[in-house]
Amino acid sequence: MKIEQSAEPSQGMRLFVLVVYLIYGLGLLTGVAALLALMLTCLRLKESQGTIYHSHLRWMLRGFWLCFVGFALGGVLVWTNWAGPAIAEVTGYPAHDLQALSSGVQGVGRVVLGLTWFCGSYLVVRGLLNWSEHRRMP
């Protein structure tokens, strides 16, 4: 196991990164926590330059936006099932035709949400493992 050293790593920055990882993990259950973690990450990103923690903060930023897109897409797909009757009224299509289509789309949305949650969990766990071993993130 190779431990990478950085230019004067700060214990405060190390603790900060741990807290942000934990908030991101909580954010997989509540979106508000993920937004808080995003703000904290952005506030300290520049300060972390030149340390291994900069790579961790960039990892969290990329992970946030990846999960944001996944959850937004999955949410829209799941929402279409509830919007089916309204879409039928507006478009004039028979409601039973749209119901079958929207149920299939909802299933795809649930799969997207599940995969996004799994991916977000992986990003947090991998980051915490590298953090604990004092290693940079890719």
N, C-alpha and C positions, 0 to 999 in steps of 0.2 A: 504494500500500500504506500503510494507516494503522496507525501504531504507537500503542497505548494505553499511557498511563502510569498507574501506580497510586501509592497513598500509600507512598512509600519502599519500592520493591521490593527484596527481599533476594536477593543472589546465592546465599546458602545455600539459601533456599527454592526458587529457580529450579533449582539443581542437584538438590535433593531431588525436585522434580516430574519432572525428566528421568529420574532413577534409578527412580522409581516407574512411569513409563511403560514403561521397559525391562523392569522386573520383570513388569508386566502382560502385555507382549508375550511374555515367556518363559512366563507363566502360561497362554497359549493352547496351549502344548505340554505343560506339566506343571501340574496343578491346584494343587500345593503352592505354587508361586511366586505364583499368583494370590491365595492366602490370605495370604501374606506381604505382598503389595502392599496388600491390603485392610486389614490391621492397620496398616501404615505410614500409609496414607491417613487412617484414622480417628484416629491419634495426632496428626497435624499439621493436621487440618482446621480446628480452632478458631484455631490460631496463624496460619493463612493468611488469616483474614478481613480484608477491606479491601484485598486485593491481587488482581491478575489470577490468581494461582495458586489462589485459592479456587475459582474457576470450573473450573479444571482438575481439582482434587481431587474436586469434586462430580461432574464428568463421568466420572471414573474410578469413583466409587462407583456411579453409575447403570449404567455399562457393566458393572461386575462383576456386579451383581444381574441384569441382563438376560441376560448370558452364563451365569450360574449356573442360572437357570431354563431356558434353552435347552439347556444341556448335561445337566441333570437329566432333562428331558423326553425328549430324544433318547436318553439312556442307558437310561431305563426302556423306551422303545419297542424299542431294539435288544436289550435283555435278554430281552424276551418270546419271542424265537426260541429261546433256550436253555431257557426255562422251559416251553415248550410241552409236552414229555412229562410234566413234573411236574403241570402244570395238567390234562392229560388224565387222569392217574391220580386226581387229587382230584375232578374234576368228573364223570368217567365218560364224557366225550365221546370219540369215536374219535380216536386220535392223528393219523391222516392228515388229518382235517378241520381240526384245530387247526394242523397243520404249514403248510398253505397260508395260513391266516389269519395265523399268526405270521410267516411269511416276508414277507408284504405289510406287516405292521406294522413289521418290521425295516427294510424299505426306506424307509418313511416316517421311521423313527428316524435312519437314516443321512443322509437329506436334512436333517432338523432339525439334526443335529450339524454337517453341512457349512455350512449357512446360519448357524448360531451362530458357528462359527469365522470365517467371512467377516465377519460383523457385528463380532465382537470385534477382528479385524484392522483393519477400517475405523475403529473407535473409537480404537484406539491410533495409527494413522497420522494421522488427522485431528487428534487431540490433539497429536501431535508437531509437525505442521505449524504449528498455531496457536501452540504453545509457542515454536517457532523464530522466529516473526514477532512475538512479544510481544503476542499477541492473546488476548482472553478466549474461553472456550468458551460455547456457548449454555446 
